[in-house]
Amino acid sequence: MKHLFLLLSFSLLLHGILSAQLPENTQQLVIGIAPDSSSSHVTLSVFEKNTNGWRQQGTAWKGRLGRNGLAWGLGLHPSNLAGLKKKEGDGRSPAGLFKIGSGSSFSFGYAPSIQKKTNLPYKQITTKDLWIEDSKSASYNQHILLDHTPKSTWEKDAQMRQGDYAHSLKLFIAHNEGTAEKRAVANAGSAIFFHIWRYSGAKATAGCTTMDPTKLKQLIAQIDPSKAPVYLLLTNADYTKYRAAWKLP
């Protein structure tokens, strides 16, 4: 009986690992590989899938991650993988598989328009655009648009437009996604984006993935929602570990 229990447990664990395969309709994949779970450095690349399989698009480039490294986020991968779990304010980037964008929450910026695919939603940020990082709110980890100028301290703290160049262009990474139908998991981390790095990459982030502004513009210009784009962020060891089971490039 003990051996049967162990075999069943192993089978369930294996099923969980295999269930993290990329969605069948995903044809575009941004891959971020960190040296280890404590590193704030990442190497990024873009792959696209055709009848011949996955092919890298262009060359890889450098980016920055959370100042304290990585922790498993909430996305398309199993939630029971061994290791640290992402928490609000932990200074870690969420590791795993995540949709890029969701609904109308894709790209945001200060400019009236940007170079992008015609089907990629873009929102010019105004003073009325908020991103909610208060885990007690029903709108936790969601974009909301006020019908008035922010008045309360709570509203002002949540403003997406803070006169901060690093956040003048950003692309949403759907970690712990909150929607009108499904509330995000409280305190599991919020406001995770690709955005512009600080001090030319000399500074780590609070959990986002950042890069040179030219690279970010190029990345956003490539993203095609019709290809169900996904972001994969793993350590080098975990990429090797899950590559076959998750059918990665």
N, C-alpha and C positions, 0 to 999 in steps of 0.2 A: 504494500500500500504506500509506503514511504517513497519507493522508487517511482510509483505511478504519479504521486503528488509532485515530485521533483520534475518529472518529464512534462507534466501538464504546465507547471510554472514556467519551465524553459520555453515551451511551445507558445504560451501567452506572451512572454517577453519577446520572443522572435517575431511573433505576429505584430507586436507594437513597433518594433524596429522597422519591419518591412512596410508597415502602413504609412511610413513617412516618404514613400516614393513621390516624386514630383507629380502634380496633377497631369492627367493625360493630355489636356489641351495646352499645357505650358510649352511654349516654343522659344521663350526668352528667359535667360537666367543670368543674374548678376551674382558673381561668386566673390566672397570676401574670406581670405585665409589669414588667420593670426598665428604667430609663432607658437603661442601657448595661451592658456586661460588667464594669465596675469598681464598679458601684453596689451598696450593701447595702440599698437601698430597693426596695419592690415594691408594686404596686397589685393587689389580689386581687378576683376576682369569681367567681360561680357561674353556670353555664349548664346548662339541661336541654333535651333534644331530644324533640320530639314530631312529629306528622305534618306540622306546619307548619315544621319546622326547629328551629334553636337559638334559645332565648329566655333572656335574662338573668333570674336570680332575685334580686330585691332590688337593692340598690345596692352599688357597689364600696367597698372599704375598704383601709386602709394596713397594711403589714407590714414586717418586716425580714428580710434575707438574710445570707449569709456576709460577714464583715468585708472580705474581698478580692474580693467580687463573685461572678461566675458562671464555671463551666467545664462543658463537656459531660459529662453523667453517662451511666450505662448503664441504658437503659430500653426503651421501645417504638420509639424513633427509631433511625435508622441510626447505627452506631458510627464511621463514617468522615467525619463532618462536620468541616469545617475549624475549627480553633480549639483552645484549651486543653482538656485532658481532666481531669476531676475526680480528685484524688489524696487519700489519707488525710492529714488534718492540714493541708490547704492553705488552710483558712479560706474556701473557696468553696462556694456552693450549686450543686448539680447542675442544669444546664439540660437541657431536653428534655421528653419525654413519659413519664409514669410511672403505673403502676397505683397507686391509693390502697388500701392494705391488701393482704394476701395470706394466704390460708389462714386461720389463727386470729390472725395478727398484724395487727390493725386498730387498735383504740384501747386505751390503757392509762391508768391514773390511780391516784391515792391513795384516791379515794372508793370506797365500797362499790358504788355505782351512779351512772349518769349519764343525762341525757336523750339518747335515741338511738332510731333505728329498731330494731324488735325483731330484725331479722336482722343487725344490726351486732355482730360479736364485741367484747366489752369484757372486759379483764382487770384486776382490782384488783391493783396491784403490791404484792408482799411483799418481804421481805428476801432471799427465795430466787429472785427473778426477776432474770435477768441479760440484758444485751444485749452481744454479743461484738464488740469493736472491735479485737481482736488478729488481724491479717491472717494470722498463721501458724496459727491455729486452724482446724480443720475446721468449726467452727461460726461462722466469721467472718460478721458482719452477720446474725446470727440471734438470736432470743429463745430462751433455754433456762431451764428451771425445775429448780433443784437439789432433791435429796431430803434436803438437810441445810442447816444454817445456814452461810453462807460462812465459810471458815476462812483460806484462803490470801490473800495480797495480790492475786493475779490475780483471784480470785473477788470480793473486796471492791471492787476497782476497776471491775468490770463490773456491779456492782449498779445496777439501774434506780432503786431508791428510795434517794436520797441526802439526803433532807430538803430538796430544792431545789424551791421553789414553781414555778419556771419549767417544771419537768418533771413537775408534779403532774397534768397532763392532756396527752395527746399522741396524734397520729394518724399512723400509719406511711405514709411515702412510699417506694414500692418501687424505690429506686435501688440498682443492684448487688445485687439480691435474692439472698440465700443460702437454700437449702432443703436438706432431707435428701438430695434426689436430685441437686441441682446446687450446687456450691460457688460462693460469690461470688468475683469476681476479686480476687486479693490486692492490697492497697494502693490499690484504686480508690475507696475511700470507703465509710463505713458510718454506721449510726445516724442516718438522715435522717428527720426528723419535722416535722409541724406541731406547734408547742407554744406556750406562753405567752411573750410577750416580756419582756425585762428592762428595768427602770427606765422603764416606760411607753413603751417603744419608743426610748429614747435610746441603747440599745446594740445593736450588730449581733450576729450569731451566728457559730458555728463552721462553719455549713453548712446548718442547718435553716431553715425558714420559720416565723417567729414573728409573733404578733399579740396584740391585746388579749384578755384572758381571756373577755370576753363574746362577742367575735366568734368565738373558737375554739369555745366551747360551741355557738354557733349553727351553725357550720360542721359540727361533728360530728353535731349533731341532724339535719342535712339529708342526710348521706351515706347512700346506699342501695346496699348491695352488689349487689342485683339489677339495678342500672342500670350495672354495670361502671364505676365512677367512675375518672376519670383526672385527674392533675395535669399541667398544661402550664406550664412555667416558661421564659420566653424574654425576651430583650431586645426593646425596641420595634422595632428594626431587623429582628431575626430573625423576629418575629411577622409583620411586613409581608412579608418574604421568603418564608416558608413557608406563609402563610395559605391560599392557593389550593391548592397541591399537597397539603397535609395536611388539607384540607377543614375548616378551623377556622371558628368563628363570625365 
